[in-house]
Amino acid sequence: MSDMNSLLQPGMLVRHPTREDWGLGQVQSNIGGRITVNFEHVGKVVIDAAHVDLVPVFDA
């Protein structure tokens, strides 16, 4: 898990770096390198933090 992914907590807003079409996502959980995110356009997705570095959004 990247350092940034390890800091993600429930309620934080993120974007997927290669799936702009998924829209803004809200972190639901971050347990053992598996991050569950509820994205605007695709719903709930479980992200493997070893393969994807989510991008935090602070100005949404």
JOVEN-V842733 format. One record per residue. N is the residue number from 1. PSI is psi in whole degrees, 0 to 359 (* if undefined). Layout:
BEGIN
n: <N & N>
psi: <PSI & PSI>
END
This chain:
BEGIN
n: <1 & 2 & 3 & 4 & 5 & 6 & 7 & 8 & 9 & 10 & 11 & 12 & 13 & 14 & 15 & 16 & 17 & 18 & 19 & 20 & 21 & 22 & 23 & 24 & 25 & 26 & 27 & 28 & 29 & 30 & 31 & 32 & 33 & 34 & 35 & 36 & 37 & 38 & 39 & 40 & 41 & 42 & 43 & 44 & 45 & 46 & 47 & 48 & 49 & 50 & 51 & 52 & 53 & 54 & 55 & 56 & 57 & 58 & 59 & 60>
psi: <137 & 162 & 321 & 316 & 325 & 340 & 349 & 133 & 157 & 136 & 339 & 149 & 140 & 166 & 149 & 133 & 336 & 2 & 65 & 328 & 346 & 340 & 194 & 141 & 151 & 127 & 130 & 321 & 161 & 94 & 119 & 37 & 6 & 117 & 120 & 125 & 136 & 104 & 149 & 314 & 353 & 354 & 209 & 129 & 137 & 122 & 132 & 110 & 344 & 342 & 341 & 129 & 103 & 152 & 114 & 146 & 121 & 350 & 41 & *>
END
